[in-house]
Amino acid sequence: MKKLLSVHEALEALSLGAQDYFKSSLADDKKEIVPLFAARNRVLAVDVRAERAQPPHDLSAMDGYGVRTQDLLDNIKSFKIIGEAPAGAPFEGTVKTGECVRIFTGAHLPRGADRVVVQEEAQRDGDQVIFDANPQDQDCVRRAGIDFSTDQLIARKGEAVTPEKCALLAAANKSELLVYRRPKVGVVAIGDELVEPGNKLDTDRIVNSATYGVFANLQEWGADVHYLGILPDEMDQAANHLKQKNIEDFDLIVPIGGASVGDRDITKPTLRSLGATINFEGVAVKPGKPIWFATFPDQSLILGLPGNPASALVCLHLFGRSVVRQLGGRSGDRSHHQQMIILDNELPANGPRECYLRAELVAHQEGGLTVKTATRQDSSLLRPFAKAHGLVQRMPNAPKAEKGDRVKVLVLRL
Protein backbone atom coordinates (compact mmCIF):
# COMPACT_ATOMS: atom_id res chain seq x y z
CA MET A 1 0.00 0.00 0.00
CA LYS A 2 1.40 3.36 -1.07
CA LYS A 3 2.33 5.67 1.80
CA LEU A 4 0.26 8.84 2.00
CA LEU A 5 2.05 12.16 2.21
CA SER A 6 1.51 14.31 5.26
CA VAL A 7 -0.13 17.71 4.79
CA HIS A 8 3.25 19.34 5.41
CA GLU A 9 4.98 17.16 2.80
CA ALA A 10 2.25 17.88 0.26
CA LEU A 11 2.51 21.62 0.87
CA GLU A 12 6.28 21.45 0.43
CA ALA A 13 5.95 19.60 -2.89
CA LEU A 14 3.31 22.03 -4.17
CA SER A 15 5.29 25.05 -3.09
CA LEU A 16 8.42 23.77 -4.81
CA GLY A 17 6.46 23.06 -7.99
CA ALA A 18 4.89 26.52 -7.97
CA GLN A 19 8.24 28.21 -7.35
CA ASP A 20 9.98 26.24 -10.11
CA TYR A 21 7.27 27.06 -12.62
CA PHE A 22 7.12 30.68 -11.59
CA LYS A 23 10.86 31.11 -11.99
CA SER A 24 10.99 29.31 -15.34
CA SER A 25 7.85 30.56 -17.04
CA LEU A 26 6.39 33.59 -15.34
CA ALA A 27 8.92 35.78 -13.64
CA ASP A 28 10.94 36.95 -16.63
CA ASP A 29 8.47 37.59 -19.43
CA LYS A 30 4.98 37.37 -17.96
CA LYS A 31 4.68 40.83 -16.49
CA GLU A 32 2.33 43.59 -17.50
CA ILE A 33 1.70 47.25 -16.87
CA VAL A 34 -1.69 48.08 -15.36
CA PRO A 35 -3.27 51.41 -14.44
CA LEU A 36 -3.39 52.16 -10.75
CA PHE A 37 -7.18 51.86 -10.69
CA ALA A 38 -6.79 48.22 -11.84
CA ALA A 39 -3.91 47.35 -9.52
CA ARG A 40 -5.78 46.17 -6.41
CA ASN A 41 -4.52 42.74 -5.27
CA ARG A 42 -1.97 42.59 -8.08
CA VAL A 43 1.60 41.72 -7.13
CA LEU A 44 4.42 44.14 -7.86
CA ALA A 45 7.08 42.85 -10.25
CA VAL A 46 9.60 45.56 -9.29
CA ASP A 47 10.46 47.73 -6.33
CA VAL A 48 8.63 51.07 -6.47
CA ARG A 49 10.27 54.35 -5.49
CA ALA A 50 8.58 57.68 -4.98
CA GLU A 51 8.83 60.19 -7.81
CA ARG A 52 8.38 63.07 -5.38
CA ALA A 53 8.33 63.82 -1.68
CA GLN A 54 5.11 63.78 0.32
CA PRO A 55 4.34 66.47 1.08
CA PRO A 56 6.56 68.17 -1.49
CA HIS A 57 6.68 71.43 0.54
CA ASP A 58 6.03 72.59 4.08
CA LEU A 59 2.22 72.77 4.25
CA SER A 60 -0.24 74.23 6.70
CA ALA A 61 -1.98 71.59 8.78
CA MET A 62 -4.74 73.99 9.88
CA ASP A 63 -6.65 77.09 8.81
CA GLY A 64 -4.97 80.12 10.36
CA TYR A 65 -2.06 82.51 9.80
CA GLY A 66 1.51 81.90 8.68
CA VAL A 67 3.92 83.78 10.95
CA ARG A 68 7.50 83.87 12.23
CA THR A 69 8.01 82.10 15.57
CA GLN A 70 10.60 84.69 16.54
CA ASP A 71 7.94 87.42 16.34
CA LEU A 72 5.82 85.52 18.84
CA LEU A 73 8.86 85.05 21.10
CA ASP A 74 9.52 88.80 20.82
CA ASN A 75 5.94 89.36 22.06
CA ILE A 76 4.82 91.38 19.03
CA LYS A 77 1.13 92.07 19.63
CA SER A 78 -0.32 93.12 16.29
CA PHE A 79 0.52 91.67 12.88
CA LYS A 80 -0.21 93.01 9.42
CA ILE A 81 -1.92 90.58 7.02
CA ILE A 82 -0.01 90.90 3.75
CA GLY A 83 -1.79 88.28 1.68
CA GLU A 84 -3.63 84.99 1.48
CA ALA A 85 -2.51 81.42 0.72
CA PRO A 86 -5.26 78.98 -0.24
CA ALA A 87 -4.38 75.36 -1.07
CA GLY A 88 -2.95 75.16 -4.58
CA ALA A 89 -2.17 78.89 -4.88
CA PRO A 90 0.99 79.72 -2.91
CA PHE A 91 1.64 83.23 -1.61
CA GLU A 92 4.52 84.60 -3.71
CA GLY A 93 5.94 87.13 -1.25
CA THR A 94 8.04 86.79 1.90
CA VAL A 95 6.80 87.17 5.47
CA LYS A 96 8.87 89.69 7.41
CA THR A 97 8.90 90.94 11.00
CA GLY A 98 5.41 91.90 12.17
CA GLU A 99 3.72 90.38 9.12
CA CYS A 100 1.58 87.31 8.53
CA VAL A 101 -0.36 85.58 5.74
CA ARG A 102 -3.88 84.20 5.97
CA ILE A 103 -3.45 80.51 5.18
CA PHE A 104 -5.66 77.46 4.73
CA THR A 105 -5.20 73.75 5.33
CA GLY A 106 -2.94 72.17 2.71
CA ALA A 107 -1.47 75.48 1.48
CA HIS A 108 2.27 76.07 1.04
CA LEU A 109 3.82 77.77 4.03
CA PRO A 110 5.02 81.19 2.75
CA ARG A 111 8.70 82.07 2.63
CA GLY A 112 9.78 83.65 5.90
CA ALA A 113 7.04 81.97 7.95
CA ASP A 114 7.86 78.87 9.99
CA ARG A 115 4.61 78.18 11.82
CA VAL A 116 0.84 78.53 11.64
CA VAL A 117 -1.27 80.13 14.37
CA VAL A 118 -4.73 78.58 14.19
CA GLN A 119 -7.61 80.93 13.49
CA GLU A 120 -9.22 80.15 16.86
CA GLU A 121 -6.26 81.96 18.49
CA ALA A 122 -6.57 85.06 16.30
CA GLN A 123 -8.62 88.25 16.53
CA ARG A 124 -8.75 89.96 13.15
CA ASP A 125 -9.57 93.60 12.51
CA GLY A 126 -9.29 94.51 8.83
CA ASP A 127 -5.69 93.89 7.74
CA GLN A 128 -4.47 93.59 11.32
CA VAL A 129 -4.61 90.54 13.58
CA ILE A 130 -3.75 89.93 17.24
CA PHE A 131 -2.69 86.44 18.33
CA ASP A 132 -3.34 84.72 21.62
CA ALA A 133 -0.74 82.05 20.87
CA ASN A 134 1.99 80.32 22.85
CA PRO A 135 5.23 80.01 20.82
CA GLN A 136 5.82 76.64 22.50
CA ASP A 137 2.62 75.12 21.07
CA GLN A 138 2.67 72.88 18.02
CA ASP A 139 3.64 74.73 14.86
CA CYS A 140 0.73 73.22 12.84
CA VAL A 141 3.01 72.59 9.86
CA ARG A 142 3.33 69.40 7.85
CA ARG A 143 7.01 69.39 7.00
CA ALA A 144 8.18 68.44 3.51
CA GLY A 145 8.93 64.72 3.21
CA ILE A 146 7.47 63.65 6.56
CA ASP A 147 5.54 60.82 4.81
CA PHE A 148 8.24 59.91 2.28
CA SER A 149 11.02 61.57 0.35
CA THR A 150 11.86 61.61 -3.34
CA ASP A 151 13.25 58.24 -4.52
CA GLN A 152 12.36 56.55 -1.22
CA LEU A 153 11.39 52.88 -1.50
CA ILE A 154 7.66 52.74 -0.79
CA ALA A 155 6.65 49.27 -2.05
CA ARG A 156 8.68 46.13 -2.63
CA LYS A 157 8.68 43.59 -5.42
CA GLY A 158 6.43 40.67 -4.44
CA GLU A 159 4.06 42.79 -2.33
CA ALA A 160 0.36 42.80 -3.11
CA VAL A 161 -1.23 46.16 -3.83
CA THR A 162 -3.81 46.85 -1.11
CA PRO A 163 -6.36 49.68 -1.35
CA GLU A 164 -4.31 51.68 1.13
CA LYS A 165 -1.16 51.06 -0.90
CA CYS A 166 -3.00 52.37 -3.98
CA ALA A 167 -3.39 55.70 -2.20
CA LEU A 168 0.29 55.69 -1.20
CA LEU A 169 1.40 54.96 -4.77
CA ALA A 170 -0.85 57.68 -6.13
CA ALA A 171 0.70 60.16 -3.68
CA ALA A 172 4.10 59.07 -5.00
CA ASN A 173 2.87 60.11 -8.47
CA LYS A 174 2.48 56.58 -9.85
CA SER A 175 -0.35 56.24 -12.38
CA GLU A 176 0.54 52.71 -13.51
CA LEU A 177 2.49 49.75 -12.14
CA LEU A 178 4.51 46.83 -13.45
CA VAL A 179 2.92 43.70 -11.95
CA TYR A 180 3.02 39.96 -12.43
CA ARG A 181 0.21 38.78 -14.59
CA ARG A 182 -2.54 36.84 -12.90
CA PRO A 183 -1.98 33.07 -13.18
CA LYS A 184 -4.28 31.52 -15.78
CA VAL A 185 -6.20 28.67 -14.16
CA GLY A 186 -8.51 26.18 -15.84
CA VAL A 187 -11.16 24.45 -13.75
CA VAL A 188 -12.72 21.25 -15.06
CA ALA A 189 -15.31 18.94 -13.51
CA ILE A 190 -15.37 15.20 -14.18
CA GLY A 191 -18.28 12.79 -14.39
CA ASP A 192 -21.17 11.74 -16.63
CA GLU A 193 -23.45 12.07 -13.62
CA LEU A 194 -22.93 15.84 -13.37
CA VAL A 195 -25.29 18.47 -14.73
CA GLU A 196 -24.97 22.23 -14.51
CA PRO A 197 -27.26 24.13 -12.12
CA GLY A 198 -30.42 25.52 -13.65
CA ASN A 199 -31.20 22.42 -15.71
CA LYS A 200 -34.11 20.04 -15.30
CA LEU A 201 -32.94 17.24 -13.03
CA ASP A 202 -33.76 13.61 -12.57
CA THR A 203 -32.83 11.44 -9.62
CA ASP A 204 -29.77 9.96 -11.37
CA ARG A 205 -27.98 13.24 -11.92
CA ILE A 206 -25.92 15.39 -9.54
CA VAL A 207 -25.72 19.16 -9.72
CA ASN A 208 -22.18 20.33 -10.44
CA SER A 209 -21.76 22.42 -7.29
CA ALA A 210 -18.14 22.16 -6.14
CA THR A 211 -16.90 23.77 -9.36
CA TYR A 212 -18.62 27.03 -8.55
CA GLY A 213 -17.08 27.30 -5.09
CA VAL A 214 -13.65 26.41 -6.47
CA PHE A 215 -13.99 28.94 -9.30
CA ALA A 216 -15.07 31.76 -6.95
CA ASN A 217 -12.24 31.12 -4.48
CA LEU A 218 -9.63 31.07 -7.23
CA GLN A 219 -10.94 34.41 -8.49
CA GLU A 220 -10.79 35.84 -4.98
CA TRP A 221 -7.15 34.77 -4.67
CA GLY A 222 -6.19 36.66 -7.82
CA ALA A 223 -6.32 34.04 -10.57
CA ASP A 224 -7.56 34.53 -14.13
CA VAL A 225 -10.03 31.62 -13.97
CA HIS A 226 -11.59 29.78 -16.92
CA TYR A 227 -14.22 27.06 -16.72
CA LEU A 228 -13.39 24.18 -19.07
CA GLY A 229 -16.67 22.29 -18.65
CA ILE A 230 -17.46 18.72 -17.59
CA LEU A 231 -15.29 15.82 -18.79
CA PRO A 232 -17.01 12.57 -19.70
CA ASP A 233 -16.04 9.32 -17.99
CA GLU A 234 -14.33 8.05 -21.14
CA MET A 235 -10.61 8.60 -21.54
CA ASP A 236 -10.33 9.37 -25.26
CA GLN A 237 -13.29 11.74 -25.19
CA ALA A 238 -11.93 13.46 -22.09
CA ALA A 239 -8.48 13.87 -23.69
CA ASN A 240 -10.00 15.36 -26.87
CA HIS A 241 -12.09 17.74 -24.77
CA LEU A 242 -8.99 19.03 -22.98
CA LYS A 243 -7.02 19.36 -26.22
CA GLN A 244 -9.81 21.51 -27.65
CA LYS A 245 -9.55 23.75 -24.58
CA ASN A 246 -5.82 24.33 -25.26
CA ILE A 247 -4.77 23.32 -21.77
CA GLU A 248 -1.15 24.00 -22.66
CA ASP A 249 -2.00 27.71 -22.36
CA PHE A 250 -2.78 27.42 -18.65
CA ASP A 251 -0.46 27.80 -15.69
CA LEU A 252 -2.60 25.57 -13.50
CA ILE A 253 -5.33 23.01 -14.26
CA VAL A 254 -7.71 22.10 -11.42
CA PRO A 255 -9.69 18.91 -12.14
CA ILE A 256 -12.50 18.17 -9.68
CA GLY A 257 -13.41 14.51 -9.20
CA GLY A 258 -12.41 11.28 -10.89
CA ALA A 259 -9.44 11.04 -8.56
CA SER A 260 -9.95 7.71 -6.79
CA VAL A 261 -9.16 4.21 -8.04
CA GLY A 262 -12.42 3.11 -9.62
CA ASP A 263 -12.73 1.96 -13.23
CA ARG A 264 -14.41 5.22 -14.18
CA ASP A 265 -11.91 7.48 -12.41
CA ILE A 266 -10.13 8.49 -15.59
CA THR A 267 -8.71 11.88 -14.67
CA LYS A 268 -5.12 10.89 -13.94
CA PRO A 269 -4.80 8.42 -16.84
CA THR A 270 -6.21 11.04 -19.20
CA LEU A 271 -3.76 13.68 -18.12
CA ARG A 272 -0.90 11.18 -18.23
CA SER A 273 -1.84 10.51 -21.85
CA LEU A 274 -1.41 14.24 -22.47
CA GLY A 275 2.10 14.25 -21.00
CA ALA A 276 1.55 14.84 -17.30
CA THR A 277 3.79 13.35 -14.62
CA ILE A 278 2.13 12.51 -11.30
CA ASN A 279 4.17 13.95 -8.43
CA PHE A 280 2.02 12.59 -5.63
CA GLU A 281 -1.41 11.04 -5.17
CA GLY A 282 -3.01 10.79 -1.79
CA VAL A 283 -2.50 12.85 1.36
CA ALA A 284 -3.15 11.84 4.96
CA VAL A 285 -5.83 14.48 5.39
CA LYS A 286 -9.51 14.34 6.24
CA PRO A 287 -11.46 15.24 4.22
CA GLY A 288 -9.54 15.08 0.96
CA LYS A 289 -7.41 11.94 0.97
CA PRO A 290 -7.57 11.49 -2.87
CA ILE A 291 -5.97 14.88 -3.63
CA TRP A 292 -3.13 14.66 -6.15
CA PHE A 293 -0.54 16.83 -7.85
CA ALA A 294 1.07 16.59 -11.30
CA THR A 295 3.12 18.64 -13.73
CA PHE A 296 3.30 18.93 -17.50
CA PRO A 297 6.67 18.91 -19.31
CA ASP A 298 6.67 22.73 -19.40
CA GLN A 299 6.37 22.59 -15.58
CA SER A 300 2.81 23.97 -15.52
CA LEU A 301 0.81 22.47 -12.69
CA ILE A 302 -2.19 20.21 -12.09
CA LEU A 303 -3.91 20.14 -8.70
CA GLY A 304 -6.46 17.32 -8.63
CA LEU A 305 -9.27 17.79 -6.11
CA PRO A 306 -11.67 15.17 -4.74
CA GLY A 307 -15.19 15.10 -6.16
CA ASN A 308 -17.11 15.51 -2.91
CA PRO A 309 -17.84 19.24 -2.61
CA ALA A 310 -16.63 19.81 0.95
CA SER A 311 -13.51 17.72 0.35
CA ALA A 312 -12.77 19.72 -2.79
CA LEU A 313 -13.15 23.03 -0.98
CA VAL A 314 -11.13 22.00 2.09
CA CYS A 315 -8.28 20.83 -0.15
CA LEU A 316 -8.52 23.97 -2.25
CA HIS A 317 -8.10 26.11 0.88
CA LEU A 318 -5.32 23.94 2.29
CA PHE A 319 -3.30 23.52 -0.89
CA GLY A 320 -4.70 25.53 -3.80
CA ARG A 321 -4.62 28.96 -2.21
CA SER A 322 -0.88 28.92 -1.61
CA VAL A 323 -0.20 27.60 -5.14
CA VAL A 324 -2.28 30.30 -6.84
CA ARG A 325 -0.83 33.10 -4.74
CA GLN A 326 2.74 31.92 -5.37
CA LEU A 327 2.04 31.67 -9.11
CA GLY A 328 0.86 35.27 -8.88
CA GLY A 329 4.20 36.38 -7.44
CA ARG A 330 3.62 36.18 -3.69
CA SER A 331 6.72 34.25 -2.74
CA GLY A 332 6.53 32.31 0.49
CA ASP A 333 2.75 32.65 0.77
CA ARG A 334 1.93 29.24 2.14
CA SER A 335 -1.32 29.24 4.07
CA HIS A 336 -4.25 31.12 5.52
CA HIS A 337 -3.96 33.24 8.61
CA GLN A 338 -3.83 30.90 11.60
CA GLN A 339 -5.01 31.69 15.12
CA MET A 340 -5.28 29.86 18.41
CA ILE A 341 -8.93 30.28 19.44
CA ILE A 342 -10.99 29.03 22.40
CA LEU A 343 -13.08 25.98 21.52
CA ASP A 344 -16.81 26.24 22.25
CA ASN A 345 -17.56 22.50 22.12
CA GLU A 346 -15.90 19.19 22.84
CA LEU A 347 -14.08 17.25 20.13
CA PRO A 348 -13.37 13.51 20.23
CA ALA A 349 -9.88 12.12 19.85
CA ASN A 350 -8.68 12.29 16.25
CA GLY A 351 -7.70 9.40 14.02
CA PRO A 352 -4.48 8.85 12.06
CA ARG A 353 -5.14 11.54 9.41
CA GLU A 354 -4.73 15.29 9.92
CA CYS A 355 -8.29 16.59 10.10
CA TYR A 356 -9.87 19.94 9.23
CA LEU A 357 -13.31 20.68 10.68
CA ARG A 358 -15.61 23.37 9.32
CA ALA A 359 -16.35 25.84 12.08
CA GLU A 360 -17.96 29.16 12.92
CA LEU A 361 -16.28 31.95 14.87
CA VAL A 362 -18.47 33.55 17.51
CA ALA A 363 -17.83 36.65 19.64
CA HIS A 364 -18.15 35.77 23.35
CA GLN A 365 -19.34 38.02 26.17
CA GLU A 366 -15.92 38.59 27.72
CA GLY A 367 -14.51 39.79 24.41
CA GLY A 368 -12.57 37.90 21.78
CA LEU A 369 -13.70 34.91 19.75
CA THR A 370 -14.67 31.33 20.30
CA VAL A 371 -14.86 28.66 17.62
CA LYS A 372 -17.66 26.13 17.29
CA THR A 373 -17.33 23.21 14.90
CA ALA A 374 -20.27 22.14 12.76
CA THR A 375 -22.14 19.14 14.11
CA ARG A 376 -22.13 17.39 10.75
CA GLN A 377 -18.81 17.17 8.90
CA ASP A 378 -19.73 14.80 6.05
CA SER A 379 -17.64 15.61 2.97
CA SER A 380 -20.73 15.92 0.77
CA LEU A 381 -22.34 18.68 2.87
CA LEU A 382 -22.11 22.30 1.74
CA ARG A 383 -24.30 24.14 4.24
CA PRO A 384 -21.70 23.84 7.05
CA PHE A 385 -19.10 25.26 4.67
CA ALA A 386 -21.31 28.16 3.63
CA LYS A 387 -21.60 29.14 7.32
CA ALA A 388 -17.97 28.45 8.20
CA HIS A 389 -15.45 31.14 9.03
CA GLY A 390 -12.56 28.76 9.42
CA LEU A 391 -11.22 25.22 9.65
CA VAL A 392 -10.21 23.73 13.01
CA GLN A 393 -6.99 21.77 12.61
CA ARG A 394 -6.70 18.41 14.40
CA MET A 395 -3.34 16.73 14.17
CA PRO A 396 -3.04 12.95 13.69
CA ASN A 397 -4.02 11.03 16.83
CA ALA A 398 -4.75 14.23 18.75
CA PRO A 399 -6.43 13.51 22.11
CA LYS A 400 -9.95 14.61 22.98
CA ALA A 401 -10.33 18.38 23.15
CA GLU A 402 -12.44 19.95 25.89
CA LYS A 403 -14.62 23.03 25.68
CA GLY A 404 -12.38 25.96 26.65
CA ASP A 405 -9.23 24.48 25.12
CA ARG A 406 -7.38 26.54 22.56
CA VAL A 407 -7.25 25.04 19.08
CA LYS A 408 -5.55 26.11 15.86
CA VAL A 409 -7.93 27.60 13.31
CA LEU A 410 -7.24 28.39 9.68
CA VAL A 411 -9.28 31.55 9.31
CA LEU A 412 -11.05 31.63 5.95
CA ARG A 413 -13.04 34.82 6.44
CA LEU A 414 -14.39 36.96 9.28
Number of C-alpha atoms within 10 A of each C-alpha: 3 6 9 17 17 16 19 11 13 23 19 14 16 26 22 14 22 27 21 15 20 22 12 14 16 20 17 11 10 14 17 13 15 16 12 17 12 13 22 16 18 25 26 26 25 16 13 19 19 21 16 17 19 21 20 17 16 21 23 30 21 19 19 22 28 31 29 22 20 14 16 18 11 9 13 13 12 15 19 19 21 16 18 19 22 16 16 10 10 15 21 11 12 14 23 15 15 16 22 29 24 22 30 24 19 20 23 26 30 26 17 17 20 19 25 28 30 22 17 11 14 15 13 15 10 8 11 14 18 15 20 14 14 14 17 9 9 10 19 19 21 22 17 16 16 13 13 20 19 15 13 15 13 15 18 15 17 20 19 21 23 14 13 9 17 19 14 19 22 14 18 23 15 18 14 15 22 20 24 26 24 25 24 18 25 25 22 20 24 23 21 14 13 17 16 16 12 7 8 8 12 7 5 7 13 15 14 19 17 22 26 15 17 24 20 12 18 24 16 13 18 21 25 19 22 17 15 20 16 22 25 20 18 15 19 12 13 18 21 13 17 18 12 9 16 11 17 15 12 18 26 28 24 23 27 28 25 23 24 19 10 8 8 15 18 25 25 24 15 19 21 16 12 17 13 21 18 16 14 15 20 20 23 22 25 20 25 26 21 24 27 23 22 23 22 18 11 13 19 23 25 27 21 27 30 26 27 19 25 25 26 28 26 24 25 24 20 22 23 27 22 24 29 27 24 24 32 30 28 22 18 13 15 20 17 17 11 15 14 15 19 21 24 20 16 14 16 10 13 16 14 12 20 20 21 24 25 25 25 24 24 14 10 12 7 6 7 11 17 21 29 24 22 17 11 11 17 15 19 14 14 19 11 19 21 12 13 22 21 28 25 25 17 24 18 17 13 17 13 11 17 15 14 14 14 16 18 18 26 23 19 14 11 9
